[in-house]
Amino acid sequence: MSSKSEQCTIGTAESDLPEDYLSELSETLETDYRAVVGGGVSPSKQADRRGVNTSTVCTNVKRATTKIIQRWRDGQATPHSTDQSKGYDIELVPIGGRNADGSPAAISKWTFETDLVRNRVCDHLSGRVLNACAGRTELPHPNIVRNDINGEMPNLDSQQDVATLRECYQDGAFDAVVFDPPFDLTQAETHYEGIHVSDITAARDELAELVAPGGVLIEFGWSSHSVSSWRGWEPEQMWLFQRGPTVPDVFATVDRKIQRTLL
């Protein structure tokens, strides 16, 4: 079992970037997107590196994101096979205004404190649910299992690095799995006291096995990369949570494991 003091190298960023789509961007758009989204570099720091205004980097990241989403959507329009032809929705969600309790609406370190995010996720929850990186916020669902690597989080059922969660739970044990990790080293160091998932790619592999046939994997991150391209999965929903003019959008994907039946 992992302890609060563990420091690991995160396995996200470059390994998860949509390389086929990035190759179609201009050199400048690709450079800024890789740095800010893939490398966790702040827009201001990337601007200093290039000797340009921060607004230029932010604009480039947003333009790249738009192009990648459109390219991804076009690619997903062609089904992987005849039984994967369902449509899906992509929704841009500006985050602003106030939550129901009067607090400012913003995606902070605790993602599900934001009504616009939490309510959308809860609409896709059913049956037994695993919140793999639970944090402090509890999702309002009657049958939810809470895991977090940080044992100080409230009401935990397990304290485990998500990359090794199959040591705790059986394959196919959950109808929905929510995966909302710190997306990069900067976020982990700033908001989570250096505690973060040891390997995002391995964690995704692990969590996919915990989803029962017919269930969903809901994942948050800096890119549209998800399990939807894997055999046996199909995309159901994507959200782009728009945080502001100087920070990248947060992606969230909902992918369903195809129900297998014997012929």
Residue, then its C-alpha position, 0 to 999 in steps of 0.5 A: m500500500s502506498s504512503k503519503s510520503e511516496q514520490c513517483t514519476i507521473g506517467t502522463a503528458e507526452s505518452d498520452l498526447p494524440e500524436d497523429y493529430l499533433s502532426e497535423l498542427s503548425e509547428t508553433l501550435e504543436t510546440d505550445y500545446r506540447a509544452v502547456v498540455g503535455g509538459g505541464v508548463s504554465p502559459s507564462k513560462q512558455a511565453d518567456r521561453r519563446g519571447v512572446n506574450t502569454s496571450t499568444v501561447c494561450t491562443n495557440v493552445k486553444r486553437a490547437t485544442t479546437k483542431i485536435i477535438q475536431r480531428w478526433r471527432d471526425g476520426q471517431a465518426t468512422p466506427h471501429s466495427t459494425d457494433q460500435s456505431k453509436g453516436y456521442d456528444i461533445e459539449l463545451v462547458p464554460i465554468g463561471g458564475r456561482n454554485a448552488d451554495g453561492s460559492p464561485a464556480a471554478i475548477s479547483k483542486w477538488t474537481f467535484e466541488t463545481d456543480l457544473v462538473r459534478n452534476r454531469v458526472c453523476d448523470h452517468l453513474s449507476g450501480r456500484v461506482l469506484n471513485a479511484c482518486a476520491g479526494r475530499t469531495e464525496l459524489p452523491h451516489p448511494n453505492i460508491v467506493r472511495n479510494d485515494i493514495n492519501g490516507e487523510m482523505p475522508n471516508l476511504d474504503s481503500q488507500q491504494d495507488v490506482a495503478t495497482l487497484r486490482e490488488c484490492y478489487q476484482d475485475g468487472a467489480f464496478d458499473a462505473v469508475v471515475f478517474d480524476p487524478p492530478f494530471d501532471l507533476t505541476q498540479a500534483e506538487t501545487h495541490y496534492e503535496g507531491i502525491h500523485v499517480s505513479d503511472i497514468t497509463a498503467a492506471r488507465d489499464e488497471l481501471a479499465e479491467l475493473v469496469a463491468p461489461g456495459g459499464v463506463l469509465i469516466e476520465f479527466g485530463w489535459s487531452s481527449h485521449s481515452v479508452s474509446s479507441w481500444r477494442g471493446w470500448e465505445p465513446e459516449q460523451m466528452w466535455l471540455f470544461q473551459r476555465g478561462p482565457t489563460v489556462p487550458d480546458v479540462f477534458a472529461t470523457v465517458d467511454r462504455k465497455i461493450q456488453r459481451t454476449l455469447l453467440 
